[in-house]
Amino acid sequence: MDRLEAMSLFVAAVEAGSLSAAGRRFGIPLATVSRKVSDLERHLKTRLLNRSTRRLTLTDAGQAYLAACRRILDEVGEAERSAAGEYSVPTGELIISAPIVFGRLHVLPVVTAFLAAYPEVAVRLTLADRITQLVEEHIDLAVRIGDLPDSSLVAIRVGSIRRVVCASPAYLAAHGTPQSPWDLAGHSCITFENLSTPAAWTFVAGKSELAVPVSSRLRVNTAEAAIDAAVAGVGVTKVLSYQIAAEMRSGTLCPILQEFELQPWPVSLVHAGQGLLPVKLRAFLDFAAPRLKERLTQAMW
């Protein structure tokens, strides 16, 4: 039995959700995948998978063995990349994930500059407003906005972003500038669900957080739409500082209630950090971290 192949098929079956999907990934028949996984179970003298017509589930032994297989296969992959020279010259594909707007505005310009500096590296940049799973989705590096939970991942902080309430000078001239969060009850607000609930915005007063009800004169589903509406004078909106850096510099939007802002969110570069890092990843970290720090400093206006 080729134990490494059997491990790879076992991991692929769990990640893909079925033996047939693992077979398609490797280009081998379902019967072969089933036999090799069964051979692996016989070799271990334990059941790894509970099979049904609808889905696969891991046994307790399978759960522990899955983690060990991933670690072993990663170490084998590192050894092969080292032998192929990937640890001496930055080469190969680098997979990066980032939030959609932040990725477009700040990560993509850094990636394009990195590609120009390292012609032997290719980058697959995935922009998504969700928490990606680095190991399960085979992602080398993720850009995360917000406080990070305790985990085995390695995080490099590159800056922070504020949650800002703002409005156009014309709107404030016509309706007055709110002096406290409770003043928002008398104002038209532009809300969207990604940052906070449309019904209430959270602020800080002293050491306490306040959930302040707001009236949604306009409700949209993207920050860009909310910003455009605020610039047009529709009302007050709450967005992230980097999203309105250009409007703040041009004076088309003005920040308000700054003394009541929540603590800034950290922005971090996160990777699995297991074993020796490939040169392509170390090169990107060294290249991207100072550039993102500079961009975020400028975006804090």
NUVOSE-616518 format. One record per residue (C-alpha): residue number from 1; x, y, z; residue in one letter. Coordinates in steps of 0.05 Angstrom, whole numbers. Layout:
N
<NUM,<X,Y,Z>,'A'>;
...
//
This chain:
301
<1,<0,0,0>,'M'>;
<2,<24,70,-18>,'D'>;
<3,<10,102,49>,'R'>;
<4,<22,174,27>,'L'>;
<5,<-27,165,-31>,'E'>;
<6,<-78,133,15>,'A'>;
<7,<-70,192,64>,'M'>;
<8,<-79,242,8>,'S'>;
<9,<-142,207,-16>,'L'>;
<10,<-169,204,56>,'F'>;
<11,<-157,279,66>,'V'>;
<12,<-186,296,-2>,'A'>;
<13,<-249,255,12>,'A'>;
<14,<-260,291,78>,'V'>;
<15,<-248,360,47>,'E'>;
<16,<-291,346,-14>,'A'>;
<17,<-346,310,25>,'G'>;
<18,<-346,245,-13>,'S'>;
<19,<-302,190,-41>,'L'>;
<20,<-326,203,-111>,'S'>;
<21,<-306,277,-107>,'A'>;
<22,<-237,255,-83>,'A'>;
<23,<-232,209,-142>,'G'>;
<24,<-249,265,-190>,'R'>;
<25,<-196,309,-158>,'R'>;
<26,<-142,257,-168>,'F'>;
<27,<-170,229,-234>,'G'>;
<28,<-180,158,-209>,'I'>;
<29,<-243,114,-205>,'P'>;
<30,<-288,114,-144>,'L'>;
<31,<-276,40,-133>,'A'>;
<32,<-201,52,-128>,'T'>;
<33,<-210,108,-78>,'V'>;
<34,<-256,66,-36>,'S'>;
<35,<-208,7,-37>,'R'>;
<36,<-147,49,-18>,'K'>;
<37,<-183,82,40>,'V'>;
<38,<-208,14,64>,'S'>;
<39,<-136,-13,59>,'D'>;
<40,<-114,46,102>,'L'>;
<41,<-167,29,154>,'E'>;
<42,<-146,-44,154>,'R'>;
<43,<-73,-24,163>,'H'>;
<44,<-92,20,222>,'L'>;
<45,<-141,-31,249>,'K'>;
<46,<-193,23,260>,'T'>;
<47,<-250,56,223>,'R'>;
<48,<-235,127,200>,'L'>;
<49,<-300,144,163>,'L'>;
<50,<-373,130,172>,'N'>;
<51,<-401,121,102>,'R'>;
<52,<-472,134,81>,'S'>;
<53,<-506,146,14>,'T'>;
<54,<-510,221,30>,'R'>;
<55,<-446,240,64>,'R'>;
<56,<-382,220,100>,'L'>;
<57,<-370,233,174>,'T'>;
<58,<-306,224,213>,'L'>;
<59,<-301,176,271>,'T'>;
<60,<-263,200,333>,'D'>;
<61,<-202,162,308>,'A'>;
<62,<-212,192,239>,'G'>;
<63,<-213,263,268>,'Q'>;
<64,<-146,254,302>,'A'>;
<65,<-116,218,242>,'Y'>;
<66,<-139,273,194>,'L'>;
<67,<-99,325,232>,'A'>;
<68,<-38,280,232>,'A'>;
<69,<-46,267,157>,'C'>;
<70,<-49,341,141>,'R'>;
<71,<13,354,182>,'R'>;
<72,<52,297,149>,'I'>;
<73,<30,316,79>,'L'>;
<74,<49,389,91>,'D'>;
<75,<118,367,114>,'E'>;
<76,<127,323,53>,'V'>;
<77,<105,380,9>,'G'>;
<78,<155,426,42>,'E'>;
<79,<211,376,32>,'A'>;
<80,<194,369,-42>,'E'>;
<81,<191,445,-51>,'R'>;
<82,<258,451,-16>,'S'>;
<83,<289,399,-62>,'A'>;
<84,<259,435,-122>,'A'>;
<85,<291,501,-102>,'G'>;
<86,<229,537,-78>,'E'>;
<87,<264,554,-12>,'Y'>;
<88,<322,588,-47>,'S'>;
<89,<286,629,-100>,'V'>;
<90,<215,657,-95>,'P'>;
<91,<176,614,-145>,'T'>;
<92,<108,582,-151>,'G'>;
<93,<36,604,-137>,'E'>;
<94,<18,644,-76>,'L'>;
<95,<-55,641,-54>,'I'>;
<96,<-80,703,-16>,'I'>;
<97,<-149,721,10>,'S'>;
<98,<-175,790,32>,'A'>;
<99,<-240,827,44>,'P'>;
<100,<-271,853,-21>,'I'>;
<101,<-265,929,-15>,'V'>;
<102,<-201,929,26>,'F'>;
<103,<-171,879,-22>,'G'>;
<104,<-188,920,-83>,'R'>;
<105,<-165,986,-54>,'L'>;
<106,<-102,965,-16>,'H'>;
<107,<-82,892,-26>,'V'>;
<108,<-87,890,-102>,'L'>;
<109,<-39,950,-113>,'P'>;
<110,<12,916,-67>,'V'>;
<111,<3,849,-103>,'V'>;
<112,<14,881,-172>,'T'>;
<113,<78,914,-147>,'A'>;
<114,<101,848,-117>,'F'>;
<115,<89,812,-184>,'L'>;
<116,<132,863,-219>,'A'>;
<117,<188,853,-168>,'A'>;
<118,<183,776,-168>,'Y'>;
<119,<170,751,-239>,'P'>;
<120,<175,677,-219>,'E'>;
<121,<117,681,-171>,'V'>;
<122,<43,678,-191>,'A'>;
<123,<-12,702,-144>,'V'>;
<124,<-84,678,-137>,'R'>;
<125,<-121,734,-100>,'L'>;
<126,<-190,716,-73>,'T'>;
<127,<-233,773,-49>,'L'>;
<128,<-289,752,-2>,'A'>;
<129,<-324,783,58>,'D'>;
<130,<-320,719,100>,'R'>;
<131,<-269,685,145>,'I'>;
<132,<-230,638,101>,'T'>;
<133,<-201,573,129>,'Q'>;
<134,<-127,575,112>,'L'>;
<135,<-110,501,119>,'V'>;
<136,<-175,472,93>,'E'>;
<137,<-177,519,33>,'E'>;
<138,<-101,515,19>,'H'>;
<139,<-92,591,28>,'I'>;
<140,<-22,615,41>,'D'>;
<141,<-40,683,70>,'L'>;
<142,<-103,720,92>,'A'>;
<143,<-115,793,107>,'V'>;
<144,<-160,798,168>,'R'>;
<145,<-196,859,195>,'I'>;
<146,<-218,856,267>,'G'>;
<147,<-197,823,332>,'D'>;
<148,<-168,754,321>,'L'>;
<149,<-189,693,363>,'P'>;
<150,<-135,652,397>,'D'>;
<151,<-108,601,348>,'S'>;
<152,<-45,568,322>,'S'>;
<153,<-43,618,264>,'L'>;
<154,<12,671,261>,'V'>;
<155,<-11,743,255>,'A'>;
<156,<29,804,234>,'I'>;
<157,<-7,869,250>,'R'>;
<158,<0,921,194>,'V'>;
<159,<-46,976,221>,'G'>;
<160,<-116,991,243>,'S'>;
<161,<-181,1021,216>,'I'>;
<162,<-234,1063,249>,'R'>;
<163,<-310,1057,247>,'R'>;
<164,<-330,1127,227>,'V'>;
<165,<-395,1166,226>,'V'>;
<166,<-396,1219,173>,'C'>;
<167,<-439,1264,130>,'A'>;
<168,<-431,1316,75>,'S'>;
<169,<-418,1389,93>,'P'>;
<170,<-483,1408,58>,'A'>;
<171,<-524,1360,100>,'Y'>;
<172,<-492,1384,165>,'L'>;
<173,<-503,1456,146>,'A'>;
<174,<-577,1443,132>,'A'>;
<175,<-592,1397,191>,'H'>;
<176,<-539,1412,244>,'G'>;
<177,<-480,1371,269>,'T'>;
<178,<-497,1317,320>,'P'>;
<179,<-460,1329,386>,'Q'>;
<180,<-476,1261,417>,'S'>;
<181,<-499,1194,391>,'P'>;
<182,<-569,1206,418>,'W'>;
<183,<-575,1266,371>,'D'>;
<184,<-578,1216,313>,'L'>;
<185,<-652,1205,330>,'A'>;
<186,<-666,1270,295>,'G'>;
<187,<-625,1256,233>,'H'>;
<188,<-634,1216,169>,'S'>;
<189,<-586,1157,169>,'C'>;
<190,<-560,1114,113>,'I'>;
<191,<-550,1042,137>,'T'>;
<192,<-525,976,112>,'F'>;
<193,<-518,909,146>,'E'>;
<194,<-444,892,136>,'N'>;
<195,<-417,938,190>,'L'>;
<196,<-474,941,241>,'S'>;
<197,<-548,927,246>,'T'>;
<198,<-592,977,209>,'P'>;
<199,<-633,990,272>,'A'>;
<200,<-577,1012,318>,'A'>;
<201,<-505,1037,317>,'W'>;
<202,<-455,1023,373>,'T'>;
<203,<-414,1077,406>,'F'>;
<204,<-370,1085,467>,'V'>;
<205,<-383,1133,524>,'A'>;
<206,<-330,1129,578>,'G'>;
<207,<-317,1055,587>,'K'>;
<208,<-387,1033,566>,'S'>;
<209,<-414,1014,498>,'E'>;
<210,<-480,1045,475>,'L'>;
<211,<-528,1016,424>,'A'>;
<212,<-563,1077,396>,'V'>;
<213,<-626,1069,354>,'P'>;
<214,<-622,1102,286>,'V'>;
<215,<-674,1118,233>,'S'>;
<216,<-658,1088,165>,'S'>;
<217,<-678,1140,114>,'R'>;
<218,<-641,1098,63>,'L'>;
<219,<-619,1025,70>,'R'>;
<220,<-568,996,21>,'V'>;
<221,<-527,933,17>,'N'>;
<222,<-456,960,3>,'T'>;
<223,<-410,1011,34>,'A'>;
<224,<-398,1044,-33>,'E'>;
<225,<-472,1059,-42>,'A'>;
<226,<-477,1087,29>,'A'>;
<227,<-417,1132,16>,'I'>;
<228,<-445,1157,-50>,'D'>;
<229,<-511,1173,-17>,'A'>;
<230,<-477,1209,40>,'A'>;
<231,<-436,1251,-9>,'V'>;
<232,<-502,1268,-44>,'A'>;
<233,<-529,1296,22>,'G'>;
<234,<-580,1242,37>,'V'>;
<235,<-559,1235,109>,'G'>;
<236,<-509,1208,160>,'V'>;
<237,<-474,1141,150>,'T'>;
<238,<-425,1096,187>,'K'>;
<239,<-367,1065,148>,'V'>;
<240,<-295,1044,156>,'L'>;
<241,<-241,1097,153>,'S'>;
<242,<-203,1069,93>,'Y'>;
<243,<-268,1068,52>,'Q'>;
<244,<-275,1144,56>,'I'>;
<245,<-202,1167,56>,'A'>;
<246,<-210,1202,-12>,'A'>;
<247,<-274,1236,9>,'E'>;
<248,<-242,1261,74>,'M'>;
<249,<-182,1289,37>,'R'>;
<250,<-227,1324,-14>,'S'>;
<251,<-275,1350,39>,'G'>;
<252,<-337,1318,9>,'T'>;
<253,<-350,1282,75>,'L'>;
<254,<-337,1304,146>,'C'>;
<255,<-327,1259,207>,'P'>;
<256,<-373,1269,266>,'I'>;
<257,<-379,1240,336>,'L'>;
<258,<-306,1221,335>,'Q'>;
<259,<-299,1221,411>,'E'>;
<260,<-352,1166,414>,'F'>;
<261,<-319,1119,364>,'E'>;
<262,<-307,1046,382>,'L'>;
<263,<-235,1023,389>,'Q'>;
<264,<-202,1016,320>,'P'>;
<265,<-200,946,290>,'W'>;
<266,<-132,916,277>,'P'>;
<267,<-112,895,206>,'V'>;
<268,<-68,833,204>,'S'>;
<269,<-32,787,155>,'L'>;
<270,<-47,716,178>,'V'>;
<271,<-13,651,158>,'H'>;
<272,<-9,580,184>,'A'>;
<273,<64,588,205>,'G'>;
<274,<78,514,209>,'Q'>;
<275,<150,494,194>,'G'>;
<276,<196,530,147>,'L'>;
<277,<160,583,107>,'L'>;
<278,<168,579,31>,'P'>;
<279,<210,636,3>,'V'>;
<280,<150,661,-38>,'K'>;
<281,<111,672,26>,'L'>;
<282,<169,702,65>,'R'>;
<283,<184,748,6>,'A'>;
<284,<112,772,3>,'F'>;
<285,<108,784,78>,'L'>;
<286,<172,825,76>,'D'>;
<287,<147,863,14>,'F'>;
<288,<74,874,34>,'A'>;
<289,<77,889,109>,'A'>;
<290,<112,957,105>,'P'>;
<291,<72,978,44>,'R'>;
<292,<5,961,76>,'L'>;
<293,<27,997,140>,'K'>;
<294,<41,1059,99>,'E'>;
<295,<-25,1055,61>,'R'>;
<296,<-64,1046,125>,'L'>;
<297,<-29,1104,158>,'T'>;
<298,<-49,1148,100>,'Q'>;
<299,<-120,1120,101>,'A'>;
<300,<-129,1140,174>,'M'>;
<301,<-126,1215,154>,'W'>;
//
